[in-house]
Amino acid sequence: MRAFGAHAATDVTGFGLLGHARALAAQQRLDVAFVIHNLPVLAGMAAVSRAGGGRGGLLQGTAPETS
């Protein structure tokens, strides 16, 4: 984390990446911005999510598996 200059961290279980980002941002005094350069997802899972109607929240960043 130090090598990348991280200032905060959280696990993403239960709320997904977006859910935890919202929780972190809610505690900040100043505006928060973050850029995701890479978001590893198991091969084929985006297609599986779409085929299932996207109900799990994977592509929206709210699935526990979005990490």
Secondary structure, 3 states (H helix, E strand, C coil): CHHHCCCCCCCCCCCHHHHHHHHHHHCCCCCCCCCCCCCCCCCCHHHHHHHCCCCCCCCCCCCCCCC
